[in-house]
Each structure stands twice: as structure tokens, then as C-alpha cells.
């Protein structure tokens, strides 16, 4: 049965973010069970999931309250659309709760199924807003290199990762990118973090002047960049960036798809890093990934412009068949209850300090260049030379090697280029944090031994 399933996967199933040719050779790892923060594959191997699946399984894999919330709603009303004045109780209550929890005052919520869709919608609403207030020429969108905002045509254009653009004909015209705020990699010799932030703000100002402020709709930012390698903003960065945006009347959209609901040690990454956004996107931990759901929160000013525009046109011409689906909305409501009852953002801050401290203790390891993160979201950058910060050749895939060796010791991490990143479920405890740290140290040591044996590293 197992061999048949693996063969069927290779024959019929396309995997996201995967080398498809290589997959035909190696086949899948088929996961069959989850309990707490652990998962099991079809060979019986257990993994401590230190990545929460895809940054998202915040409550682990066996939260019975979420199962029961879904079951109750399935039995009562398994689906209804929210077009043309229709609504369901879970969607209404969830919108209300999100506005109550928002990091800054927000007015309304629009639901979708994924973070990509939420960001895609935010782009559309930025364009819609500027048309409504008489500035339809404001179409350009600014993002950052190494940002990740999704893989739809528009959200992938926001994303600043070359492999999501190459041969797709992306980014679309009008999507602009500025320097990634990674002080370790982008800072100049002798430049302080504050000076680095000042330089990036000046770069943004110069871009706006060059393009014309009256052509720019919005700036998108993850409070703490995830798929780019867990990049923490340098000192003063968001204060300086937001001052530039405010001066030119450019909307700020906070992508909280990864950071939201306690990941950074507070409810929102915007609170951790001082963002004052006009729109907020969220997904992933909104339902702890038990069911697909995402949300876009918008400010009152944007809503009033949408209201007047739909009155003029006769309809708000946007929506998704599964937007506000009552079953994932019911699960999301239960999630929010659990996060509040168990004080999981505070728990993430507390155990995250242990994870961060343990990773920083690896700073003297020959392969470790930088440790960075917040809450339960951390990255470790591996380098060929600590003094010069020289990277390994990409084709060596040293980060992937380290994550594989870590997984061999029972802990699932993720390699993003030569950074190994961790984002365990918010329910992880101190003893389990120590298991993650021990496995990663063993993974680093095994990677080092292999590089030395190959003659690729001397220390």
C-alpha cells in the first residue's frame, strides 16, 4: 500500500516549492498522523515539528476543541456564501473579534482562503481606494527584496524572491522593490543600525521622488520577514520608513500572515515592531491551519471610499465563493478563544526567549554567522567565513544539509537559502525547546563534519 501511494504521488500530484524532476526520483514523505507538536510519517518516524507546518499550525495537531467546533458547524450549516447581503453567524462574530483585536483601529473585515488571496485583495483595494478619492493614477506598489507575500500573480509580484518570478513573467509592471532591511547582509562597514535604517529610508524617498508620489498606491511589509530568512527590522527602521510614507500619503499594508496571533510574542508583529498600517492581512494561525481562512482588515477611511465607490457603481465588484466560509470561521473563533484563555502570545514570548538564548549560544559554532528573531520565530544564518560573512556557494546547499541532519535527529526545521529557521507551535514547552536546540546542534556538527571531510571547510 505504501509503495502504491508513493507511486501515485509521483504520478499525479504536483508539490509546491519543489524540484519536480528530483521529486520523481526521491518521492514523497507521506505524513499520516499528528499529536501535540509531533507528526508521524508512513514509515513510523516521529518528527517534532519546529516549523508549525508552514509557520501556521500554532496549536499543534490534536486540538480537540477545533475538531468539535468544525463538527458543530458542519452539522448546523456546512456552507453559505456571503454575496448580496447574505451572512452567517461565525463570519459576523469573527469579523467583530478581529476588529476588537486589531493592532491599530480598523473598521471592517473581508475574508478569503489564503494569505496570498488576502494580499492580492489588499492590492485591489489600494487601487480601488485611490480611484474612489480621485487619484486613479496611483497604481504602483512598493515592497522589499526578499519579502514574501504570496504566489498569486499580484502577490507574487509583491514578493521579492527571484525564484518566484523567473519564467513566470513576473513581477508585473508597476511593482517596485527596495533593499531588504537585513543589517547583517546589507549594512555597510562601520555603519550603525540607525544609520542603515536612515539610508534605507532615503532610498525609499529617492524611489518615490523618481517615480512620482502621485503614482504610488501602497507599501507592503511583513513586520518580521519570514520566508526571506527571518529578517528582523534594524533599529529605527519602521519609524523612518513610515515617516516617508506619511509625508507622501502612501498607504501602508502590514502582512501579518506569519506574524499574527502571537508568533512574535505579542498578538501582532505590528505591535512588536511599531507599525501603524492602513490595512492588515492575516491567515495561517487564524485557524491554526486546521481549515483554510484568511482576512483583510481595513481602516475606516478606506471603507468609506469603498462605500462611496460601490454606491456610484451599484455594487462592490469583488468576492470569493469561500470567503467567510462558516466552518473555518467557527474554527478561527475557537482558536482566538484558546489563544486568549491560554495566554499563548505571552507564552510564545517566554519560551521564545529560551529558544533565542539557546540559538545564540551557538554563535561560536564555526558555521554560524548570525542568529536573529523574536518570539517563536528564529533564523540562523550559516556562513563559510565568520569574519568576512562570506556565504557558501549556493550549489552546496549547506542550509538544506543542516536542516536534513537536524531532521535526522527528529526535529523538522526549514532551510531558506543558507539560513535554518524555526517557528514551532505556540504550545511548545521549555523541555521541547531544549529538544529542538539539541537536534539542531547535532545537525550543525554533522554538517560541519561533512564539509570538512569534503575539503570544503577548514577551522
N, C-alpha and C positions, 0 to 999 in steps of 0.2 A: 504493500500500500504506500509506504513512504517513498520508495523509488518511483512509483507511478505518479505520485503527487509532485515530486521534484521534476520529473519529465514533463508533466502537464504545465508546470510553471514556466519552464524554459520554452515550451511550445506556444503558449497562448498569452502570457502575462508580461506586460511592459513595466519595468520598475523605474520609479522616479530617481533622478540624480544618480544614475548607474551606468557604468560602461557596458553597453548592451552586448557587445561582442564577447567581452570577458565573462559576462553572466551566462552565456551559452556554454562556457567551459566549466565554470565553478558551480553554477546552480544556486538555489536559494538556501538561506537559513530559515526554516519554517517554524514560526513561533506558535505554540499550542496552548499555553496556559499562563496566567498571571496571578500573583497573590502578593499583596503589600507592594513593596518596591522591587519585587523579583519577577522575572519571566522565565519560562522554560521552552526549549526547542523540542522538535520531534525526535531528537536523539537522547532526550532526558537531561541535557545540560542546563544548569541553572545560571542565570545572569542577574547580578544586581544592576538595575537599570539606572545608571548615573547620568542619563540624558533625558529622563522622563519621556521616552519615546522620541518625539521631535520637539523637545523643550516644553512639553504640554501635558503629560499625564501627572498633573500636580498632586492628585490624591491616590496615586498608585493604581493597582489593577484589581482590587477586590472590595471596593466601597459599596456595600450592600444598599446604603441609602440612595445611591444614584440609580442602582438597578430598580429599586422599588418605585422611585419617582418616575422613571421611564415606563414601568409596567402600569402604574396607576393611570398615567396619561394615555397610554396606548389603549387601555380598556375604556376610557371615558371619551376621548376624542383623538384618534390617532393622527389626524391631519386636518388642517384647513388653511386656505390661503388668506392673505390679508389685503387683497386688492379691493378697491371700490367699497370702502367703509366696513369691510369685514374685519373681525379681530377675534382673538382667543384670550382667555384669562391669563395663561402663562406668559404670553408675549407682552401683554399690558403690564403685568406685575414685574416682569424682568426689565422692561424699559424704565419703569418707575425706580426700581432698585439701582440700576446703573446710573441714573441721573443723581440719585442720592449719594452714590459712592464716587462720583466723578472727581478727578484730581483738581479741577477748576470748575466754576459754574458752567453747566451745559444745559441745553434746552430740550432736545429731542433725540430719539434713537432710531436708527434704520438698521434692520437685521439682514444678514446674509449667511453664507455657509462656511466661509473660509477667510483667513487673513488677506489672501490675495484679492478676494472679492471686495472686502471692506476697503482696502486701499484703492482698488480700482474705482469704487464708488466715491471715495473722497476726492479723487481726481475729477470725476464728472461733476461733483457738487461744487468744487472750486470754480470750474468753468461756468457752471450754471449761475453761481452767485455773482460772478463778475458780469455776466450778461445781464442779470437782473438789475444791477446797480449802474448800468450804462457804460461799462468798460469791457465789452466783449473781446477786445484785443488782448486782454490779459490771459494768455494761454500757456505760457512757458512754466515748467515745473522744475524746481531745483532739488537735487538730492546729493548724496555724498558717495564718493568712491568707496567700495567695499560694503555699502549698505545692502540690506536685503529687505524687500518689501513685497515679494511675491513673484509669481510666474505667469500671470495672465499677460496679454500683450502690453497693456498700460503699466501694470505693476512691475513687470519685468523691465520695462523701460526706466522706471524709478530705480530699480536695483542696480547697484554699481559693481557687479561681478561679471567679468568678461565671458565666462563660460555660459552664462545665461543669455548672452547676446549673440555669440558667434554663430553665423549661418542661419539665424532666425531673422536677420534684417533689423535688429534692434540695437540701440534704443530708437524709438520713433523720433522724428524731428520735434524739437521743442523741449526735450528732456535734457537738462543740463546737470553736470556733476562737478562738485568741488572736492577739495582734498579731504581724505579720511582723517578724522581727528585723532590719529594714533601717534601720540607723542614719541613713543619708543622708536617707531619707524620713520616718522615724518618730521620730527623735530630736528633743527639744525644744531651743529656742535656749539655748545655753550649757551644755547637758547633755553630759557626757563619755560615752564609750562604756561605761565601767564603770557609771556612774550609769544609763545607758539599760538595760543588762543587769539591774541591780538592780530597776529599775522593771518590766521585763517578768517577772522572777521574782515580784515582788509581785503583779502582775496574775494570774499563774498561781495563786499561793497564794489570792488572793481568789476566783477561779473555783472552786477546789477546795472552799474553805470554803462557798461559796454553794450548790454542787451537792451537797456531801457526799462526802468522800473515799471512803466505803464504797460509793459508786455508780459510781466511775470505774475502768475496767479498764486503760487504757493511754494513753500519749502517743507519737505518731508524729512523727519528724523526719528530714528529709534533713540530713546533716551540712553540706553546701553546697547551698543550694536551687537547683534547675536551672531548670525552666520558669517559675518565678516571676520570673526575670530574673538568675540567677546572684547570689544573695544570700549573702554571706559573714557568718558569725556575728560579732557585735561582741565586743570583749574581755570575757572573763569569762562570756559568755552560758551556755554549756553547763554549766559548773561550777555556776552558780547555779540553773539550771533542774533539773539532776539532783539537787541537794540538796533541792529542794522535792519532787520525785517520790519520792526515797528516804524522806523523812520520812513520806510518806503511803502508802508501799507500792505505788505505781503503776508498772506495767511500762513500760519504755522500748523502743520498736521503732525501730531505725535503718534507714531506707530508703536502701540503698546501690545502688539500681538504676542510677543515673547515676554515683555517686562511686566505686563499687567497681572493683578491678583496675587501679589506677594513675592514674586520672583526676585526682586531687588531688595527685599527686606521691608518695604512699605507696600501699600496697596498698589501703587503705580510708580513706574520708573520716573514719570514726570515729577512726582513728589521727591523722589530721591535726588534728582539732578536739576530741579528748579525750572521746569518747562511750564509755560503758560499758553497752551495751544488753543487754537480756534476749533479744531476737530481732533477727535481721539478715535483710533481704531483699536479693536481688541478681538481676541479669538482664543485659541489654544486652551489656556487654563479656565476660560469662561465656563466650559463644561468639563474641565479636566480631561478633555478629548474622549469622553465616553460617547458623545454624539457630535456631529459637525454643526457648529454655530459660530457666527461672528457678529460684531456690532460696530456701528459707526455712530459716535456721539457728536452732535453739532451744537454750536453756540446759538444764542437767541438771535444775534444779528444775521447769521446765515439762514436760520429758519425763516425769519421774516422776509428775507429776499426770495427764498423758495416759495413761500406762501403767495407773495405778490405775483411771482412768475407763473405759478400754476393757475392763479386766478385769471391772469391775462390769457394764457394758452388754453385753459379749460381743464387741464389735468397735469399732474406731476408724472411725467413720462418715464418712469423708472421703476424697477421692481424685480424680484426673484420668486419663482414658484415656491421655493422652500424657505424664503425669508420669513423669520419669525415662526418657523415650524413649532407647533405646540409641544412636541415631545422633547427635543433638545432644549427648548426654553424652560420646560419644567425641570429638566436635569440641571440646567445652569442655575436656576433659583435655589435648588438644593445645594449645589456647590457653594454658592455665596453664603448660605446659612452655615455650612461646615467651616468655611474659611473664617467666618466671624466667631462662631462658637468655640473653635479650637485655637483661635488667635494665631493662625498659620503665618501671616506676614511677619509677626513678631518672632515666631518660632524660626522662620527662614532666616531672619537676621541673626538670631542667636547661634543656630547650628552652622549658618553660613560663615560666621566668624571663625568657627573651628576649622571648616574646610579651607578657608582662605589662609589661616595661620599655618595649617599643615602643608599646603601647597607652597607657601613662602619659605618654609623650611627646606624645600627642595632647591632653593635658589643657588645653592653651592654645587648642585649636580652639574657635571661637565656639559650636559646637553641643554640646560635650562637658561634661556635668555631673559624672559620676563614672565612674571605672574601678575594677573590683573583680574578684577571682577568686583562684584558686590552681591550681597545676599547669598542666594544659592545659584549663582551664575558666574563661573570662573573659567579662565583660559590660561594655558601655559604655553609660551612660545619657545620652540626648540631652535637652537642656532648651532652653526658649525664653529663659531668663534665668539666667545662671550665679550671679549674686549672690543672687537670691531662690529659686533652684531651681524656678522656675515651669515647669510642664510645657506642652508644646504641646497644643492641642485634639486630642482623640482622633481626631476625624474627619479630621484632616490626615494621619494615619498616617505620621508623619515617620520613625519607626524602620523601617517597611516600605520607605519610599522609599530610605533609606540602604542597606538590605540589597540592594534591587534594583540600585542603582547599583554596589554592590560586586560583585554577581554579573555585571553587565555587563562588569566588568574580570576576569572569570574565576574569582572566588572565591565559594563558597557560604557565606553566613553565615545567621543566623536572627534575625528581629525578634520580640521579646516585648514588646508594647506599644511604648514608645519606648526600649527597650534593644536593642542589637545584640549578639548573643552568639556566642562562638566555642568550639568543642570539637573540634579537629582530631584525626585518628587519632594514636595514641601513637607511630607510626613516623615522624611528620613530622620533618624535619631543620631546621637553622638557616636554610639558604638558602630553604627553602619557607616558614618562618615569616616571612621578610622579604617574600616574595611576598604573603602574607596581609596584612601591615601596609601594603604599598604599595597594594594594591587597596582596602583599607578607607579609607585616607586619600583616595584618589581618589573613593571613594563618598561620603565626608563632604563633600568640596569640591563635588561635583556637586549634592548635596542642598542645601547652603548656597546655591549659585548659583541654584537653582530657587526656594528660599524668598524670596531677595532679589528675584528677578525678579517674583515674585507679590506683592511688597509685604508679605510675612508676617514678615520678619525684617530688622532693622536692626543694623548693627555697624560 
